[in-house]
Amino acid sequence: MAYNDDSEAQFPAAIKFLIAGGFGVGKTTFVGAVSEIEPLSTEELITSASIGTDSLDGVDAKSTTTVAMDFGRITLDPERVLYLFGTPGQDRFWFMWDELSDGALGAVVLADTRRLEDCFPAVDFFERRDINFIVAVNEFDGAYRYDTDEVRTALDLKPHIPVVHCDARDSHSATSVLVAFLRHLLLTATSRPGSIVPS
């Protein structure tokens, strides 16, 4: 994935993004679709021990879960590499989010319109920490197709936060989300004094 922009804003050589969202929203799939390397995954089988702890409502067919993180890499250009870290979705693994968000330039919050309420904790997490993010609606087969304004209203998003649609299984579609986010970061940089790059 090559990305060029005439803006004076500069990205660091190593860029860290999080792919976040609720349980079963498609984070592992997204990272796998865009990574140029075989992604590192910490998925484990869902066992009877999770009954009463992990809700499978709306994701009944899901048989595995991420217990730590997913990791992938994309070369943007000869001087810049994007590192993707997929967060675990269940509440009991939320302690990982603070570690994973350290040094992150931003996040993509994946949303499933069948379970939009599962996005609230992720949106709140990044807003509280003043971490740039966009919302990407993962269009699952058979799910209702909300338009961006409906999603924005349902999640009570601030006007400047982009909402895009994607199919996390499709490399081109998932990559377009990352391009949209890079553009958002550049626009944010030009509207604020200083650099988008943490010092």
PADO-998602 format. One record per residue (C-alpha): residue in one letter; x, y, z. Coordinates in nm, 2 decimals, padded with zeros to 4 digits, always signed. Each point is the difference from the previous one (the first is absolute). Layout:
<sites>
+------+--------+--------+--------+
| rest |   east |  north |     up |
+------+--------+--------+--------+
|    a |      X |      Y |      Z |
...
+------+--------+--------+--------+
</sites>
This chain:
<sites>
+------+--------+--------+--------+
| rest |   east |  north |     up |
+------+--------+--------+--------+
|    m | +00.00 | +00.00 | +00.00 |
|    a | +00.17 | +00.32 | -00.12 |
|    y | -00.12 | +00.33 | +00.14 |
|    n | +00.12 | +00.34 | -00.10 |
|    d | -00.13 | +00.34 | +00.09 |
|    d | +00.12 | +00.36 | -00.07 |
|    s | -00.07 | +00.11 | +00.35 |
|    e | +00.29 | +00.13 | +00.21 |
|    a | -00.12 | -00.22 | +00.29 |
|    q | +00.24 | -00.28 | +00.05 |
|    f | -00.07 | -00.35 | +00.13 |
|    p | +00.27 | -00.18 | +00.20 |
|    a | +00.20 | -00.29 | -00.15 |
|    a | -00.19 | -00.25 | +00.21 |
|    i | -00.38 | +00.06 | +00.03 |
|    k | -00.21 | -00.19 | +00.25 |
|    f | -00.37 | -00.04 | -00.06 |
|    l | -00.25 | -00.19 | +00.21 |
|    i | -00.29 | -00.20 | -00.15 |
|    a | -00.26 | +00.00 | +00.27 |
|    g | -00.36 | -00.08 | +00.07 |
|    g | -00.23 | -00.25 | +00.17 |
|    f | +00.02 | -00.37 | +00.01 |
|    g | -00.04 | -00.17 | -00.34 |
|    v | -00.01 | +00.33 | -00.20 |
|    g | +00.27 | -00.11 | -00.25 |
|    k | +00.33 | +00.13 | +00.15 |
|    t | +00.20 | -00.31 | -00.07 |
|    t | -00.15 | -00.03 | -00.35 |
|    f | +00.08 | +00.37 | -00.07 |
|    v | +00.37 | -00.03 | +00.10 |
|    g | +00.04 | -00.32 | -00.20 |
|    a | -00.15 | +00.16 | -00.31 |
|    v | +00.24 | +00.29 | -00.01 |
|    s | +00.32 | -00.14 | +00.15 |
|    e | +00.29 | -00.05 | -00.24 |
|    i | +00.14 | -00.27 | +00.24 |
|    e | -00.16 | -00.30 | +00.15 |
|    p | -00.18 | +00.17 | +00.29 |
|    l | +00.07 | -00.10 | +00.35 |
|    s | -00.32 | -00.11 | +00.17 |
|    t | -00.07 | -00.11 | +00.35 |
|    e | -00.34 | -00.16 | -00.07 |
|    e | -00.10 | -00.29 | +00.22 |
|    l | -00.30 | -00.23 | -00.01 |
|    i | -00.31 | +00.12 | +00.19 |
|    t | -00.07 | -00.27 | +00.26 |
|    s | -00.27 | -00.08 | +00.25 |
|    a | +00.20 | +00.20 | +00.26 |
|    s | -00.11 | +00.32 | -00.17 |
|    i | -00.37 | -00.07 | +00.05 |
|    g | -00.15 | +00.27 | +00.21 |
|    t | +00.31 | +00.22 | -00.06 |
|    d | +00.01 | +00.06 | -00.38 |
|    s | -00.33 | +00.08 | -00.17 |
|    l | -00.04 | -00.16 | -00.35 |
|    d | -00.32 | +00.19 | -00.08 |
|    g | +00.01 | +00.09 | -00.36 |
|    v | +00.33 | -00.20 | -00.06 |
|    d | -00.13 | -00.35 | +00.07 |
|    a | +00.22 | -00.15 | -00.26 |
|    k | +00.32 | +00.14 | +00.14 |
|    s | +00.23 | -00.28 | +00.13 |
|    t | +00.32 | +00.19 | +00.08 |
|    t | +00.09 | +00.32 | +00.19 |
|    t | +00.30 | +00.23 | +00.02 |
|    v | +00.15 | -00.02 | +00.35 |
|    a | +00.29 | +00.25 | -00.04 |
|    m | +00.03 | +00.17 | -00.34 |
|    d | +00.03 | -00.03 | -00.37 |
|    f | +00.31 | +00.14 | -00.18 |
|    g | +00.06 | +00.09 | -00.36 |
|    r | +00.22 | +00.23 | -00.20 |
|    i | -00.03 | +00.21 | -00.32 |
|    t | +00.28 | +00.19 | -00.18 |
|    l | -00.14 | +00.34 | -00.09 |
|    d | +00.31 | +00.12 | -00.19 |
|    p | +00.38 | -00.06 | +00.02 |
|    e | +00.02 | +00.20 | +00.32 |
|    r | -00.32 | -00.08 | +00.19 |
|    v | -00.15 | -00.31 | +00.14 |
|    l | -00.35 | -00.04 | +00.15 |
|    y | -00.03 | -00.25 | +00.29 |
|    l | -00.36 | -00.12 | +00.07 |
|    f | -00.10 | -00.13 | +00.34 |
|    g | -00.34 | -00.16 | +00.04 |
|    t | -00.14 | +00.03 | +00.34 |
|    p | -00.19 | -00.28 | +00.19 |
|    g | -00.37 | +00.05 | +00.01 |
|    q | -00.12 | -00.15 | +00.33 |
|    d | -00.02 | +00.21 | +00.32 |
|    r | +00.22 | -00.24 | +00.19 |
|    f | +00.30 | +00.08 | -00.24 |
|    w | -00.04 | +00.38 | +00.02 |
|    f | +00.31 | +00.04 | +00.21 |
|    m | +00.19 | -00.06 | -00.33 |
|    w | -00.15 | +00.32 | -00.16 |
|    d | +00.21 | +00.24 | +00.21 |
|    e | +00.32 | -00.19 | -00.09 |
|    l | -00.09 | -00.02 | -00.37 |
|    s | -00.10 | +00.37 | -00.02 |
|    d | +00.33 | +00.12 | +00.13 |
|    g | +00.17 | +00.18 | -00.29 |
|    a | -00.29 | -00.05 | -00.24 |
|    l | -00.06 | +00.28 | -00.26 |
|    g | -00.36 | -00.10 | -00.02 |
|    a | -00.26 | -00.27 | -00.03 |
|    v | -00.27 | -00.15 | -00.23 |
|    v | -00.31 | -00.09 | +00.20 |
|    l | -00.18 | -00.28 | -00.19 |
|    a | -00.38 | +00.00 | +00.04 |
|    d | -00.26 | -00.26 | -00.07 |
|    t | -00.35 | +00.15 | -00.06 |
|    r | -00.16 | -00.30 | +00.16 |
|    r | +00.17 | +00.09 | +00.33 |
|    l | +00.09 | +00.36 | -00.02 |
|    e | -00.01 | +00.03 | +00.38 |
|    d | +00.32 | -00.21 | +00.01 |
|    c | +00.19 | +00.30 | -00.14 |
|    f | -00.08 | +00.23 | +00.29 |
|    p | +00.29 | -00.12 | +00.23 |
|    a | +00.26 | +00.04 | -00.29 |
|    v | -00.13 | +00.34 | -00.10 |
|    d | +00.01 | +00.11 | +00.37 |
|    f | +00.35 | -00.14 | +00.05 |
|    f | +00.15 | +00.20 | -00.28 |
|    e | -00.19 | +00.32 | +00.07 |
|    r | +00.11 | +00.00 | +00.36 |
|    r | +00.36 | -00.04 | -00.10 |
|    d | -00.02 | +00.25 | -00.28 |
|    i | +00.11 | -00.26 | -00.26 |
|    n | -00.10 | +00.06 | -00.36 |
|    f | -00.24 | -00.26 | -00.14 |
|    i | -00.25 | -00.07 | -00.27 |
|    v | -00.29 | -00.23 | -00.01 |
|    a | -00.01 | -00.27 | -00.27 |
|    v | -00.34 | -00.18 | -00.04 |
|    n | +00.08 | -00.36 | -00.09 |
|    e | -00.28 | -00.10 | -00.23 |
|    f | -00.09 | -00.36 | +00.10 |
|    d | -00.21 | -00.20 | -00.23 |
|    g | -00.37 | +00.05 | +00.08 |
|    a | +00.06 | +00.30 | +00.23 |
|    y | -00.21 | +00.31 | -00.04 |
|    r | +00.19 | +00.26 | -00.20 |
|    y | +00.00 | +00.32 | +00.21 |
|    d | +00.12 | +00.32 | -00.17 |
|    t | +00.28 | +00.19 | +00.16 |
|    d | -00.23 | +00.26 | +00.16 |
|    e | -00.20 | -00.27 | +00.17 |
|    v | +00.32 | -00.16 | +00.14 |
|    r | +00.13 | +00.34 | +00.11 |
|    t | -00.32 | +00.07 | +00.19 |
|    a | -00.03 | -00.34 | +00.15 |
|    l | +00.36 | +00.02 | +00.14 |
|    d | -00.03 | +00.37 | +00.09 |
|    l | +00.32 | +00.07 | -00.19 |
|    k | +00.16 | +00.35 | -00.02 |
|    p | -00.04 | +00.16 | -00.34 |
|    h | +00.37 | -00.02 | -00.10 |
|    i | +00.02 | -00.38 | +00.05 |
|    p | -00.03 | -00.18 | -00.34 |
|    v | -00.24 | -00.29 | -00.05 |
|    v | +00.08 | -00.24 | -00.29 |
|    h | -00.13 | -00.34 | -00.12 |
|    c | +00.21 | -00.30 | -00.08 |
|    d | +00.01 | -00.38 | -00.04 |
|    a | +00.27 | -00.11 | +00.24 |
|    r | +00.05 | -00.32 | -00.21 |
|    d | +00.10 | +00.20 | -00.31 |
|    s | +00.36 | +00.13 | -00.02 |
|    h | -00.09 | +00.30 | -00.22 |
|    s | -00.30 | +00.10 | +00.21 |
|    a | +00.20 | -00.03 | +00.33 |
|    t | +00.29 | +00.19 | -00.15 |
|    s | -00.23 | +00.28 | -00.10 |
|    v | -00.09 | +00.04 | +00.36 |
|    l | +00.37 | +00.05 | +00.10 |
|    v | +00.04 | +00.25 | -00.29 |
|    a | -00.30 | +00.19 | +00.13 |
|    f | +00.14 | +00.01 | +00.35 |
|    l | +00.34 | +00.12 | -00.12 |
|    r | -00.17 | +00.28 | -00.19 |
|    h | -00.20 | +00.09 | +00.31 |
|    l | +00.32 | +00.02 | +00.20 |
|    l | +00.16 | +00.23 | -00.26 |
|    l | -00.31 | +00.23 | +00.01 |
|    t | +00.01 | +00.00 | +00.38 |
|    a | +00.36 | +00.10 | -00.02 |
|    t | -00.07 | +00.30 | -00.23 |
|    s | -00.28 | +00.12 | +00.23 |
|    r | +00.20 | -00.01 | +00.32 |
|    p | +00.33 | +00.17 | +00.09 |
|    g | +00.30 | -00.23 | +00.03 |
|    s | +00.05 | -00.35 | -00.13 |
|    i | -00.23 | -00.30 | +00.00 |
|    v | +00.30 | -00.21 | +00.11 |
|    p | +00.03 | -00.05 | +00.37 |
|    s | +00.32 | +00.14 | +00.14 |
+------+--------+--------+--------+
</sites>
